[in-house]
Structure formats: C-alpha cells, structure tokens
C-alpha cells in the first residue's frame, strides 16, 4: 500500500462512483459518460450494497466511472493509477484509452497514465469488474448459460461471491526516477546480523541504504543497488504470537471445555452429526497441546468419533 512521502503524493478516489451493470450499459461504456442514475461506494462489494435482486445476483461485468482533475502541482511528475483490488477481473480506461487489465480479485495492479492525465487536466476513469468464477479463479466456480440466455454461476464454497472494487483506487504522483521495488533477506552468522538487499529503480540512480534500529539510530549503511549490511552483536527480537503458551492458563482451558459442552448440548440429537470436532488447527507440536488434547477429549460424549482439523 503506497503512502504519502516527500517525493510521492496520493489522491485517493474513494467515495461514490457512477455504476451500471453491463447488461444496461452502452456497448462501450468507457467511451463517454456512463448512462446510469446509480452510484456505488468504493471501496465496497456492490452486491452487498444494493437491495435490487438483479444487482445482487448479477453475473458478469459491471462498470464504475468518475471524473477527476489531476492536481496542477503534479507537473513534471509521473502519474500512476493504482487499483488495490478488482474482484475477480478488472479493466481500466482513462478517457477512451485502455491502460490496464488484471485477473485476480485480491491483489493490486497499476498503470502509468502520465501521457493521458496531465497536471491540471480533467480525465474520465472507467473501471470494469467481472465477478465470474472459473477453475482458475480464487475461489473457483463454474459458469453456464440457461436456455433463456442468462449467465449462471455455481460454486461450492459457503459464502457469497462478493465482488466489485473491494479496495481503494488511488492516483499517485511519483518522480521520473524512483525506487520501484525492494527485496530484503535477513540472516544470522553467529552473533552478527546480516541483511542482503536489492533495490530496483526506474532509471539510473545512485543508491544509498541505511539500516536504523527501533530508536532511529543508524547502525549500518551501504552504497549500491544491491549488497549486504552487517550488524555486530545483533539483538534479536522475537515476536510473541497472538496466542502463545504463556497466555494459555486454567481460565483458557475452562473456556475451551465450556465451548465443547455447549456444542454437544446443541447438536447431540442431530443424526447428521457423526463426530465431535474438539480443535481447529491447533499447534499440536507444542508439548502443552499434547497434554491438553486428552483433557479436551474427555469433555466430549463417547457416542461419536472425535475429530480435529490439523494443519489446514
């Protein structure tokens, strides 16, 4: 996620966009103003917003559109249009020009639109989003067409296929020469910490890398687009997990046992319940977990198999 810095400005396009289903839009909805009275919020899933069943159950393309004026102070900068997520397929137009296409509903994509979005100019941004699921999408699904010509979608997961511009759309200004990617790998050689790095830039540039500690004190520096930083007598910081053994006490065990009892009280008379699940992805390699498992099992009725979801 980009942030504003001394060399990069962000213009977030979150808010209400004009919105239309592909079935009611013109053949080329990007070629002019979207003919629709509807507006949809960005970021959001459009089929979780509208009460209209046709929209909630729509399968296929939908279109978002808004106009924006590029800040006048961006003269001499590169202008990048970034879409943080278009579920599950997206296509982006600036005025009549296609600038980006992307498949995958949960990862960002972007395009350099400098030649189409000059400083101070007003531009029309149109984004198409397709919610169709296939064997190549995450989650997967299948498509079919009814005798009436209606596209129909089928999937096995137990949640709705929410879709749309699910995350932010951002217009960014960046320098002509800039950092485009950074890769960092850490290692430990005895008590010496090592940081291997690689910096990619959009053009020729001198690169200086500085490593600072938590207090902001400089502890190592290097020159060049790739190299290694070393830190003598490195002090390792181990992050404590959200649920660690030190947090697992008698009260926690009692809560788990109570949950098992209530589960059984609720479902014990259902013939389709063929086993009791007493744990969901526990850290079973921990010694404490091995000690607790028989205790948890003891709370379950012996009239069914016991189960646990492991390492899913």
N, C-alpha and C positions, 0 to 999 in steps of 0.2 A: 504494500500500500504506500503510494508516494505521500510525502509530507512537504509542507512549505519550508523552504530554506532561503538563505540569502541569494541563491542562484536559481531557485525554482519557485514559481508561483502556481497555485491551483485555483481553478474556477469550477466549483462543484455545481453540477447541473441537476442535483437532487430537487425534487418537487413534482409538480403536476405537468404531465406531457399530454398532448393530444393523442388519442388512442383509437384504433379501429381494428376489427377482425379483418383478415384478408378477404373473406367472403363478401364484405360490404365495401371494401376499399376499391379505388380505381386500379386498373391493370398495372400501373407503375406508380405506386403511392409516393415514391420519393421524388417524382418529377414536378411536384407542386404542393400546395398546402393540402394537408390531409383533410378530406371532407368527412368530418365527424364532429358530433357535439359532445362526445365522451372525452373525459380526461382520466388518466390513471397515474397514481403516485409512483415515483421512482426514488429509492428502491422499494419494491414490493412484488408480490406474486399477483398478477392481475386476476387469476381465477380464485383468489382468496379475498378479493375486494368487492367485486360486483355481485349483486343478488340475482342478476339475469341468468337463467339457467343456460341459455345459448352461449354465454361467455364462459360460465363456469365449466361447461362440458365441451368447449371448443377444442378441436384437434387441428393443428396446422399452424400457419403463420399468423402473427398479429403484428401491428405496426405502431411504433411510438414516434412522435415528432415534436420538435420545438425549435424556435429560432433563438439565436444567441448573438450578442455583439462581442467580438473579440476585444479585450482591453487594449486601449490605444497605447499603453505603456509597454506592450509586448513587441514593438518594432525592433527588428534586428535579432529576435529570438526565434527558435524553432517552436512550433505549436504542435502538441501531441494530443490526440483524442483517445482516451482510455475508457474501456468498458470493463468493469470489475467482474461482471457475470451476466451472461445471457443464456437462459435455460430453455432448450438444450443446444440450440444452434442460433447463431446471430449473423446478421449482415448489416453493415453501416454505410450510409451515404452522407456526404456533405454536399448540399445542393443536389445536383444531378449525378455526381461522381461517386462510384463505389470505392470506398477506401479500405474496407476490411471485411473479412469473412472468418468465422470461427466455429468449430464444432467442439462441444464440451461445455456443460452448463455451469460449472462451478469455478472456473479459472479465468483470469483476466486476459484481455488482449488489447492492443492499441495500434494506432496508425499515426504517422507523421502527416499532418494536414496543413503544413505551413503554406504550400502553394495555393491552397483553397481557402484559407482562413487568415487573411491579412489583418494586421493590427488596426483596430477601429472599424472593421467591416462587420456587417451582419450576415450570418450564414444560417442555413436551414439544415438541421441534423435530423435524419430519419434512420431509425433502427428497427429492423425486422427481427422477430424472435419466433422460432419454431419449436413447439413442445413435443414433437413426435418422438416416440421411443422405438429403438431398434435393438438388435442384438449387440450393436456396437456402442450404445449409449450407457451411461450410468445414471440411474438404474436402467436395466434392459426392459424391453417390451416388444410387442408385435403390432403391426398395422394391417388393417383390412379395409375393404370398401363394400358397403352394403349395396343391395340391389337398387336402392334409391340414389346411389352415388355418394353417400355420406361416408366420410372417413371415420373409421372406428379404431379405437386403441384398446389393447389388452395388456395387462401386466399382472405379476404375481405378488408384488410387494404390498404391504398392508397400510400404505399411506397414499394420499392423493398426489397426483403428478402436478405439483405446483410449478408454475413457470412464469417467465417474464424477465424483466430487468431486475433481478433479485438483489443486486448490489449497485453501488454508485456508478454514475457516469461523470467523468472528470475531464476538463480541458486544462492542459498544463503548458506552461512556457518553460523551456529549457535552453541552456546555452548551445551554440553551434558545436563546440567541443565539450564533451561531458562524459562522465562515468556511465556506462551502460550496463555493467554487471560486475559483481564482486564474488569471488569464491574463496572461502576461508576453511582451512582444515587445521585442527589442533592435535598436538601430540605431547608426550612427556618422555624425556630422556633422563632417567634418574630424578634429580630434583629440578632439572631445567625444563621449563615450558617452551614449547615451540609452536609457532603459528605460521603455517605456509599460506600464502595468499596469491591471488591473481586478480588483476584489475583490467577490465576491458573498457576502452574508450571509443568514442565516435570518430576520433581523428588522432593525429599525432599529438602527444602531450607528455610533459614531464610529470611523473607520478611520485609523490612522497607519501609514505604510510606512517601513521603514528598510532601506537598502542598505548592506551591510558588505563589506569586502574579505576576502581569504583569511585575513588575520590577525585578523579580527573587528572591525576598526576601522570605525566609522561614516563613510561617505563621502557619503551623500545621504539626505535624508528628504523626506516629503511627507505631506499631510493629505488625506483624502477617499477615496471608494471607487474612484475612477479618476483617472489623471493621468500625469505624466511625471517621472522622476528624471533628472537630468543629472550627468555626471561629467567635469569638465575634465581634459584631458591623460590620457585613459584609456589604460591599458596593456593592450593586447590579449594574450590568452593563446591560442595556437593549440595544440589538442590534437594530438599525434602519433598517427597511426593505428596499429592493431595491427601492420600490416606496411607499413613506409614504405620509400622508396627508400634511406634511409641504412642500412637493415638488409639490403639485398639485395647480397650480396658473392659472391665466387667460390665459397665453400662452398655458398651457397644455390643458385646456378646448377648446381653439380655434383650436388646432391641432386635437383633437378628433372630433370636429364638422366638420372640413375640410375633415377628413377621411370619415365621413358618407356621406358628399355631393359628394365626388368623387366616392364612392361606388355606390351611386344611379345613378350618371351620367353614369357610366359604364354599369350598369345592369338593368336600368329601363325598357328597351324594351324587356327583355328576358321573355317569357311567363312561363318558368320553375322556375323563381324566385318568390316564393309565399309569402315571408316575408322578412323584413329587420332586420338583427341582429345588434343591436346597442352597444352590450357589450359582452366581452368574459371573463367569470369567474371574475367579479368584486367583490370587498369587499363590498357587498351590505349592511352589517350590520352597516357600518360606516354612521354617520349622514350626512357627506358631500356627500356620494354616493347617498343617498336618495334625497338630494336636487338637485343633478346634473342629475339624471335619467330623470325627466320630460323635462329638458332643452335639453338633448341629443335626446329625442324622438321627440322634436319639429322640429328638423332638417330633420327628415325622412318624405317622402311623405306619405299621408294618404290613398293611394290606395292599400296598403297591410298591413297585420298584422305586428306588431313589435315583435321582439324576443330578448332574451339574454340567453347566456349559463351561467348557475348558478351552482356553487359548483361541477363542474365536476372533 
